[in-house]
């Protein structure tokens, strides 16, 4: 099961977006991202997700939606995906299920636009920090180390304080 809170909020340029964990049985396509209007009323911004684990904005104002798994957890298939949603609502799949993400629990965007994802975040002995460069999405795996788990534990705050540098503990997808 996802280890992040029951909901996730992402705010940028006066735009407040919110996603909820929908819980068991995690119906495919049942998770949504809501935009909170100036009047405080939520409206659906994007839908069709299964298990959203994190939301972040990239440097171009696109919303990144990390999906913990594309299938309900009870199906024991934890292949995950990363989506990019442009301000006009256009959805692009950056990383599809089966391309290396599994049980993805959180993400952050570095100052150079590189996306860092906590992969297998629910498995302490197997967890990884994965690096994805949207301008050069070539797959180049690097060794996984115990330091990846430590870096993931410090999450977004740690990455920001270290000027978004992850010190040799990343795997590129």
Biotite code that builds the C-alpha atoms (Angstrom):
import biotite.structure as struc

atoms = struc.array([
    struc.Atom([0.000, 0.000, 0.000], chain_id="A", res_id=1, res_name="UNK", atom_name="CA", element="C"),
    struc.Atom([1.220, 3.549, -0.601], chain_id="A", res_id=2, res_name="UNK", atom_name="CA", element="C"),
    struc.Atom([3.107, 4.999, 2.336], chain_id="A", res_id=3, res_name="UNK", atom_name="CA", element="C"),
    struc.Atom([2.304, 8.650, 1.662], chain_id="A", res_id=4, res_name="UNK", atom_name="CA", element="C"),
    struc.Atom([-0.591, 10.535, 3.294], chain_id="A", res_id=5, res_name="UNK", atom_name="CA", element="C"),
    struc.Atom([-4.243, 10.105, 2.358], chain_id="A", res_id=6, res_name="UNK", atom_name="CA", element="C"),
    struc.Atom([-4.076, 13.125, 0.029], chain_id="A", res_id=7, res_name="UNK", atom_name="CA", element="C"),
    struc.Atom([-1.487, 15.243, -1.765], chain_id="A", res_id=8, res_name="UNK", atom_name="CA", element="C"),
    struc.Atom([-1.610, 18.971, -2.489], chain_id="A", res_id=9, res_name="UNK", atom_name="CA", element="C"),
    struc.Atom([0.492, 20.843, -5.033], chain_id="A", res_id=10, res_name="UNK", atom_name="CA", element="C"),
    struc.Atom([0.388, 24.636, -5.388], chain_id="A", res_id=11, res_name="UNK", atom_name="CA", element="C"),
    struc.Atom([2.013, 26.812, -8.048], chain_id="A", res_id=12, res_name="UNK", atom_name="CA", element="C"),
    struc.Atom([1.220, 30.253, -9.438], chain_id="A", res_id=13, res_name="UNK", atom_name="CA", element="C"),
    struc.Atom([-2.057, 30.506, -7.568], chain_id="A", res_id=14, res_name="UNK", atom_name="CA", element="C"),
    struc.Atom([-3.175, 27.102, -8.786], chain_id="A", res_id=15, res_name="UNK", atom_name="CA", element="C"),
    struc.Atom([-4.032, 24.625, -6.041], chain_id="A", res_id=16, res_name="UNK", atom_name="CA", element="C"),
    struc.Atom([-4.400, 20.976, -7.025], chain_id="A", res_id=17, res_name="UNK", atom_name="CA", element="C"),
    struc.Atom([-5.384, 18.079, -4.812], chain_id="A", res_id=18, res_name="UNK", atom_name="CA", element="C"),
    struc.Atom([-5.495, 14.301, -5.156], chain_id="A", res_id=19, res_name="UNK", atom_name="CA", element="C"),
    struc.Atom([-6.985, 11.756, -2.781], chain_id="A", res_id=20, res_name="UNK", atom_name="CA", element="C"),
    struc.Atom([-6.023, 8.163, -2.174], chain_id="A", res_id=21, res_name="UNK", atom_name="CA", element="C"),
    struc.Atom([-9.185, 6.313, -3.076], chain_id="A", res_id=22, res_name="UNK", atom_name="CA", element="C"),
    struc.Atom([-8.401, 3.246, -0.971], chain_id="A", res_id=23, res_name="UNK", atom_name="CA", element="C"),
    struc.Atom([-9.229, -0.404, -1.309], chain_id="A", res_id=24, res_name="UNK", atom_name="CA", element="C"),
    struc.Atom([-10.102, -1.905, -3.738], chain_id="A", res_id=25, res_name="UNK", atom_name="CA", element="C"),
    struc.Atom([-8.256, 0.826, -5.726], chain_id="A", res_id=26, res_name="UNK", atom_name="CA", element="C"),
    struc.Atom([-10.493, 0.730, -8.815], chain_id="A", res_id=27, res_name="UNK", atom_name="CA", element="C"),
    struc.Atom([-8.629, 1.274, -12.082], chain_id="A", res_id=28, res_name="UNK", atom_name="CA", element="C"),
    struc.Atom([-9.288, 4.782, -13.354], chain_id="A", res_id=29, res_name="UNK", atom_name="CA", element="C"),
    struc.Atom([-11.009, 5.850, -10.120], chain_id="A", res_id=30, res_name="UNK", atom_name="CA", element="C"),
    struc.Atom([-8.420, 8.360, -8.837], chain_id="A", res_id=31, res_name="UNK", atom_name="CA", element="C"),
    struc.Atom([-8.664, 12.047, -9.787], chain_id="A", res_id=32, res_name="UNK", atom_name="CA", element="C"),
    struc.Atom([-6.801, 15.316, -9.480], chain_id="A", res_id=33, res_name="UNK", atom_name="CA", element="C"),
    struc.Atom([-8.977, 18.244, -8.392], chain_id="A", res_id=34, res_name="UNK", atom_name="CA", element="C"),
    struc.Atom([-8.427, 21.971, -8.906], chain_id="A", res_id=35, res_name="UNK", atom_name="CA", element="C"),
    struc.Atom([-9.553, 24.109, -5.981], chain_id="A", res_id=36, res_name="UNK", atom_name="CA", element="C"),
    struc.Atom([-11.269, 27.240, -7.298], chain_id="A", res_id=37, res_name="UNK", atom_name="CA", element="C"),
    struc.Atom([-11.085, 30.713, -5.770], chain_id="A", res_id=38, res_name="UNK", atom_name="CA", element="C"),
    struc.Atom([-14.449, 29.955, -4.171], chain_id="A", res_id=39, res_name="UNK", atom_name="CA", element="C"),
    struc.Atom([-12.964, 26.864, -2.478], chain_id="A", res_id=40, res_name="UNK", atom_name="CA", element="C"),
    struc.Atom([-15.009, 24.457, -4.586], chain_id="A", res_id=41, res_name="UNK", atom_name="CA", element="C"),
    struc.Atom([-13.068, 21.534, -6.113], chain_id="A", res_id=42, res_name="UNK", atom_name="CA", element="C"),
    struc.Atom([-13.543, 20.592, -9.773], chain_id="A", res_id=43, res_name="UNK", atom_name="CA", element="C"),
    struc.Atom([-11.994, 17.638, -11.599], chain_id="A", res_id=44, res_name="UNK", atom_name="CA", element="C"),
    struc.Atom([-8.770, 18.707, -13.338], chain_id="A", res_id=45, res_name="UNK", atom_name="CA", element="C"),
    struc.Atom([-7.681, 15.221, -14.509], chain_id="A", res_id=46, res_name="UNK", atom_name="CA", element="C"),
    struc.Atom([-9.074, 11.740, -14.005], chain_id="A", res_id=47, res_name="UNK", atom_name="CA", element="C"),
    struc.Atom([-8.524, 8.141, -15.052], chain_id="A", res_id=48, res_name="UNK", atom_name="CA", element="C"),
    struc.Atom([-5.763, 7.315, -12.565], chain_id="A", res_id=49, res_name="UNK", atom_name="CA", element="C"),
    struc.Atom([-5.610, 4.299, -10.258], chain_id="A", res_id=50, res_name="UNK", atom_name="CA", element="C"),
    struc.Atom([-3.336, 5.082, -7.289], chain_id="A", res_id=51, res_name="UNK", atom_name="CA", element="C"),
    struc.Atom([-1.871, 8.597, -7.259], chain_id="A", res_id=52, res_name="UNK", atom_name="CA", element="C"),
    struc.Atom([1.069, 8.851, -4.874], chain_id="A", res_id=53, res_name="UNK", atom_name="CA", element="C"),
    struc.Atom([2.461, 12.335, -5.579], chain_id="A", res_id=54, res_name="UNK", atom_name="CA", element="C"),
    struc.Atom([1.912, 15.583, -7.478], chain_id="A", res_id=55, res_name="UNK", atom_name="CA", element="C"),
    struc.Atom([4.564, 18.162, -8.407], chain_id="A", res_id=56, res_name="UNK", atom_name="CA", element="C"),
    struc.Atom([4.882, 20.961, -10.930], chain_id="A", res_id=57, res_name="UNK", atom_name="CA", element="C"),
    struc.Atom([7.825, 20.981, -13.338], chain_id="A", res_id=58, res_name="UNK", atom_name="CA", element="C"),
    struc.Atom([9.710, 24.110, -14.405], chain_id="A", res_id=59, res_name="UNK", atom_name="CA", element="C"),
    struc.Atom([7.339, 24.714, -17.321], chain_id="A", res_id=60, res_name="UNK", atom_name="CA", element="C"),
    struc.Atom([4.199, 24.711, -15.168], chain_id="A", res_id=61, res_name="UNK", atom_name="CA", element="C"),
    struc.Atom([3.129, 21.200, -16.172], chain_id="A", res_id=62, res_name="UNK", atom_name="CA", element="C"),
    struc.Atom([1.684, 19.000, -13.463], chain_id="A", res_id=63, res_name="UNK", atom_name="CA", element="C"),
    struc.Atom([3.543, 15.736, -12.868], chain_id="A", res_id=64, res_name="UNK", atom_name="CA", element="C"),
    struc.Atom([1.334, 12.921, -11.574], chain_id="A", res_id=65, res_name="UNK", atom_name="CA", element="C"),
    struc.Atom([3.068, 9.881, -10.109], chain_id="A", res_id=66, res_name="UNK", atom_name="CA", element="C"),
    struc.Atom([0.999, 6.741, -9.975], chain_id="A", res_id=67, res_name="UNK", atom_name="CA", element="C"),
    struc.Atom([2.012, 4.218, -7.289], chain_id="A", res_id=68, res_name="UNK", atom_name="CA", element="C"),
    struc.Atom([0.711, 1.366, -9.440], chain_id="A", res_id=69, res_name="UNK", atom_name="CA", element="C"),
    struc.Atom([-1.399, 1.140, -12.581], chain_id="A", res_id=70, res_name="UNK", atom_name="CA", element="C"),
    struc.Atom([-3.388, -1.809, -11.250], chain_id="A", res_id=71, res_name="UNK", atom_name="CA", element="C"),
    struc.Atom([-5.222, -2.237, -7.947], chain_id="A", res_id=72, res_name="UNK", atom_name="CA", element="C"),
    struc.Atom([-2.820, -3.370, -5.193], chain_id="A", res_id=73, res_name="UNK", atom_name="CA", element="C"),
    struc.Atom([-4.779, -6.555, -4.551], chain_id="A", res_id=74, res_name="UNK", atom_name="CA", element="C"),
    struc.Atom([-3.785, -7.740, -8.062], chain_id="A", res_id=75, res_name="UNK", atom_name="CA", element="C"),
    struc.Atom([-0.143, -7.831, -6.898], chain_id="A", res_id=76, res_name="UNK", atom_name="CA", element="C"),
    struc.Atom([1.076, -5.909, -9.976], chain_id="A", res_id=77, res_name="UNK", atom_name="CA", element="C"),
    struc.Atom([2.909, -2.781, -8.839], chain_id="A", res_id=78, res_name="UNK", atom_name="CA", element="C"),
    struc.Atom([4.144, -1.412, -12.196], chain_id="A", res_id=79, res_name="UNK", atom_name="CA", element="C"),
    struc.Atom([3.914, 2.382, -11.902], chain_id="A", res_id=80, res_name="UNK", atom_name="CA", element="C"),
    struc.Atom([3.700, 5.352, -14.287], chain_id="A", res_id=81, res_name="UNK", atom_name="CA", element="C"),
    struc.Atom([4.575, 9.030, -14.468], chain_id="A", res_id=82, res_name="UNK", atom_name="CA", element="C"),
    struc.Atom([2.301, 11.444, -16.321], chain_id="A", res_id=83, res_name="UNK", atom_name="CA", element="C"),
    struc.Atom([2.701, 15.075, -17.344], chain_id="A", res_id=84, res_name="UNK", atom_name="CA", element="C"),
    struc.Atom([-0.390, 17.250, -17.666], chain_id="A", res_id=85, res_name="UNK", atom_name="CA", element="C"),
    struc.Atom([0.024, 20.559, -19.491], chain_id="A", res_id=86, res_name="UNK", atom_name="CA", element="C"),
    struc.Atom([-1.911, 23.637, -18.315], chain_id="A", res_id=87, res_name="UNK", atom_name="CA", element="C"),
    struc.Atom([-4.345, 23.070, -21.212], chain_id="A", res_id=88, res_name="UNK", atom_name="CA", element="C"),
    struc.Atom([-5.066, 19.530, -19.934], chain_id="A", res_id=89, res_name="UNK", atom_name="CA", element="C"),
    struc.Atom([-3.004, 17.633, -22.506], chain_id="A", res_id=90, res_name="UNK", atom_name="CA", element="C"),
    struc.Atom([-1.747, 14.418, -20.891], chain_id="A", res_id=91, res_name="UNK", atom_name="CA", element="C"),
    struc.Atom([1.575, 12.799, -21.806], chain_id="A", res_id=92, res_name="UNK", atom_name="CA", element="C"),
    struc.Atom([2.882, 9.543, -20.368], chain_id="A", res_id=93, res_name="UNK", atom_name="CA", element="C"),
    struc.Atom([6.550, 10.097, -19.475], chain_id="A", res_id=94, res_name="UNK", atom_name="CA", element="C"),
    struc.Atom([7.163, 6.642, -17.989], chain_id="A", res_id=95, res_name="UNK", atom_name="CA", element="C"),
    struc.Atom([4.762, 3.800, -18.756], chain_id="A", res_id=96, res_name="UNK", atom_name="CA", element="C"),
    struc.Atom([4.070, 0.726, -16.653], chain_id="A", res_id=97, res_name="UNK", atom_name="CA", element="C"),
    struc.Atom([6.738, -1.857, -17.395], chain_id="A", res_id=98, res_name="UNK", atom_name="CA", element="C"),
    struc.Atom([9.492, 0.712, -18.003], chain_id="A", res_id=99, res_name="UNK", atom_name="CA", element="C"),
    struc.Atom([11.118, 0.307, -14.598], chain_id="A", res_id=100, res_name="UNK", atom_name="CA", element="C"),
    struc.Atom([8.887, 2.036, -12.053], chain_id="A", res_id=101, res_name="UNK", atom_name="CA", element="C"),
    struc.Atom([7.313, -0.128, -9.387], chain_id="A", res_id=102, res_name="UNK", atom_name="CA", element="C"),
    struc.Atom([5.513, 0.988, -6.224], chain_id="A", res_id=103, res_name="UNK", atom_name="CA", element="C"),
    struc.Atom([6.588, 4.595, -6.880], chain_id="A", res_id=104, res_name="UNK", atom_name="CA", element="C"),
    struc.Atom([5.922, 6.633, -3.741], chain_id="A", res_id=105, res_name="UNK", atom_name="CA", element="C"),
    struc.Atom([7.192, 10.200, -4.260], chain_id="A", res_id=106, res_name="UNK", atom_name="CA", element="C"),
    struc.Atom([8.835, 12.580, -6.712], chain_id="A", res_id=107, res_name="UNK", atom_name="CA", element="C"),
    struc.Atom([10.716, 15.856, -6.843], chain_id="A", res_id=108, res_name="UNK", atom_name="CA", element="C"),
    struc.Atom([12.000, 18.079, -9.649], chain_id="A", res_id=109, res_name="UNK", atom_name="CA", element="C"),
    struc.Atom([15.605, 19.281, -9.614], chain_id="A", res_id=110, res_name="UNK", atom_name="CA", element="C"),
    struc.Atom([16.698, 22.782, -10.596], chain_id="A", res_id=111, res_name="UNK", atom_name="CA", element="C"),
    struc.Atom([17.876, 21.401, -13.955], chain_id="A", res_id=112, res_name="UNK", atom_name="CA", element="C"),
    struc.Atom([14.469, 19.830, -14.680], chain_id="A", res_id=113, res_name="UNK", atom_name="CA", element="C"),
    struc.Atom([15.544, 16.301, -13.790], chain_id="A", res_id=114, res_name="UNK", atom_name="CA", element="C"),
    struc.Atom([12.796, 14.323, -12.082], chain_id="A", res_id=115, res_name="UNK", atom_name="CA", element="C"),
    struc.Atom([13.698, 12.184, -9.050], chain_id="A", res_id=116, res_name="UNK", atom_name="CA", element="C"),
    struc.Atom([11.348, 9.359, -8.074], chain_id="A", res_id=117, res_name="UNK", atom_name="CA", element="C"),
    struc.Atom([11.330, 7.100, -5.033], chain_id="A", res_id=118, res_name="UNK", atom_name="CA", element="C"),
    struc.Atom([10.924, 3.661, -6.586], chain_id="A", res_id=119, res_name="UNK", atom_name="CA", element="C"),
    struc.Atom([9.900, 0.562, -4.613], chain_id="A", res_id=120, res_name="UNK", atom_name="CA", element="C"),
    struc.Atom([9.399, 2.961, -1.721], chain_id="A", res_id=121, res_name="UNK", atom_name="CA", element="C"),
    struc.Atom([7.380, 0.414, 0.221], chain_id="A", res_id=122, res_name="UNK", atom_name="CA", element="C"),
    struc.Atom([10.263, -2.102, 0.313], chain_id="A", res_id=123, res_name="UNK", atom_name="CA", element="C"),
    struc.Atom([13.120, -0.963, 2.557], chain_id="A", res_id=124, res_name="UNK", atom_name="CA", element="C"),
    struc.Atom([15.633, -3.514, 1.282], chain_id="A", res_id=125, res_name="UNK", atom_name="CA", element="C"),
    struc.Atom([14.903, -2.787, -2.396], chain_id="A", res_id=126, res_name="UNK", atom_name="CA", element="C"),
    struc.Atom([14.080, 0.945, -2.491], chain_id="A", res_id=127, res_name="UNK", atom_name="CA", element="C"),
    struc.Atom([15.707, 3.228, -5.047], chain_id="A", res_id=128, res_name="UNK", atom_name="CA", element="C"),
    struc.Atom([15.887, 6.843, -6.067], chain_id="A", res_id=129, res_name="UNK", atom_name="CA", element="C"),
    struc.Atom([15.347, 6.949, -9.827], chain_id="A", res_id=130, res_name="UNK", atom_name="CA", element="C"),
    struc.Atom([16.477, 9.839, -12.015], chain_id="A", res_id=131, res_name="UNK", atom_name="CA", element="C"),
    struc.Atom([14.497, 10.735, -15.153], chain_id="A", res_id=132, res_name="UNK", atom_name="CA", element="C"),
    struc.Atom([15.604, 13.459, -17.545], chain_id="A", res_id=133, res_name="UNK", atom_name="CA", element="C"),
    struc.Atom([12.602, 14.494, -19.671], chain_id="A", res_id=134, res_name="UNK", atom_name="CA", element="C"),
    struc.Atom([14.843, 16.101, -22.322], chain_id="A", res_id=135, res_name="UNK", atom_name="CA", element="C"),
    struc.Atom([16.968, 12.950, -22.723], chain_id="A", res_id=136, res_name="UNK", atom_name="CA", element="C"),
    struc.Atom([14.912, 9.941, -21.598], chain_id="A", res_id=137, res_name="UNK", atom_name="CA", element="C"),
    struc.Atom([17.575, 7.304, -22.284], chain_id="A", res_id=138, res_name="UNK", atom_name="CA", element="C"),
    struc.Atom([17.627, 4.273, -20.010], chain_id="A", res_id=139, res_name="UNK", atom_name="CA", element="C"),
    struc.Atom([21.013, 3.965, -18.298], chain_id="A", res_id=140, res_name="UNK", atom_name="CA", element="C"),
    struc.Atom([20.831, 1.918, -15.093], chain_id="A", res_id=141, res_name="UNK", atom_name="CA", element="C"),
    struc.Atom([23.270, 2.592, -12.290], chain_id="A", res_id=142, res_name="UNK", atom_name="CA", element="C"),
    struc.Atom([23.808, 0.397, -9.235], chain_id="A", res_id=143, res_name="UNK", atom_name="CA", element="C"),
    struc.Atom([21.344, 0.627, -6.387], chain_id="A", res_id=144, res_name="UNK", atom_name="CA", element="C"),
    struc.Atom([22.863, 1.298, -2.979], chain_id="A", res_id=145, res_name="UNK", atom_name="CA", element="C"),
    struc.Atom([21.731, 1.602, 0.591], chain_id="A", res_id=146, res_name="UNK", atom_name="CA", element="C"),
    struc.Atom([22.353, 5.352, 0.311], chain_id="A", res_id=147, res_name="UNK", atom_name="CA", element="C"),
    struc.Atom([19.330, 5.560, -1.987], chain_id="A", res_id=148, res_name="UNK", atom_name="CA", element="C"),
    struc.Atom([17.142, 4.580, 0.925], chain_id="A", res_id=149, res_name="UNK", atom_name="CA", element="C"),
    struc.Atom([18.670, 7.248, 3.131], chain_id="A", res_id=150, res_name="UNK", atom_name="CA", element="C"),
    struc.Atom([18.219, 9.903, 0.428], chain_id="A", res_id=151, res_name="UNK", atom_name="CA", element="C"),
    struc.Atom([14.598, 8.848, -0.061], chain_id="A", res_id=152, res_name="UNK", atom_name="CA", element="C"),
    struc.Atom([13.946, 9.059, 3.673], chain_id="A", res_id=153, res_name="UNK", atom_name="CA", element="C"),
    struc.Atom([14.863, 12.737, 3.687], chain_id="A", res_id=154, res_name="UNK", atom_name="CA", element="C"),
    struc.Atom([12.396, 13.274, 0.817], chain_id="A", res_id=155, res_name="UNK", atom_name="CA", element="C"),
    struc.Atom([11.703, 16.617, -0.795], chain_id="A", res_id=156, res_name="UNK", atom_name="CA", element="C"),
    struc.Atom([13.127, 18.779, 2.002], chain_id="A", res_id=157, res_name="UNK", atom_name="CA", element="C"),
    struc.Atom([16.485, 17.042, 1.887], chain_id="A", res_id=158, res_name="UNK", atom_name="CA", element="C"),
    struc.Atom([16.702, 17.359, -1.899], chain_id="A", res_id=159, res_name="UNK", atom_name="CA", element="C"),
    struc.Atom([15.874, 21.072, -1.813], chain_id="A", res_id=160, res_name="UNK", atom_name="CA", element="C"),
    struc.Atom([18.403, 21.789, 0.936], chain_id="A", res_id=161, res_name="UNK", atom_name="CA", element="C"),
    struc.Atom([21.111, 20.013, -1.053], chain_id="A", res_id=162, res_name="UNK", atom_name="CA", element="C"),
    struc.Atom([20.224, 22.098, -4.121], chain_id="A", res_id=163, res_name="UNK", atom_name="CA", element="C"),
    struc.Atom([18.493, 19.045, -5.524], chain_id="A", res_id=164, res_name="UNK", atom_name="CA", element="C"),
    struc.Atom([21.715, 17.052, -5.834], chain_id="A", res_id=165, res_name="UNK", atom_name="CA", element="C"),
    struc.Atom([21.447, 13.338, -5.173], chain_id="A", res_id=166, res_name="UNK", atom_name="CA", element="C"),
    struc.Atom([24.930, 12.048, -4.535], chain_id="A", res_id=167, res_name="UNK", atom_name="CA", element="C"),
    struc.Atom([25.565, 9.023, -6.723], chain_id="A", res_id=168, res_name="UNK", atom_name="CA", element="C"),
    struc.Atom([22.591, 7.000, -5.556], chain_id="A", res_id=169, res_name="UNK", atom_name="CA", element="C"),
    struc.Atom([20.324, 7.257, -8.524], chain_id="A", res_id=170, res_name="UNK", atom_name="CA", element="C"),
    struc.Atom([19.217, 4.897, -11.238], chain_id="A", res_id=171, res_name="UNK", atom_name="CA", element="C"),
    struc.Atom([18.187, 6.464, -14.521], chain_id="A", res_id=172, res_name="UNK", atom_name="CA", element="C"),
    struc.Atom([14.978, 5.295, -16.171], chain_id="A", res_id=173, res_name="UNK", atom_name="CA", element="C"),
])
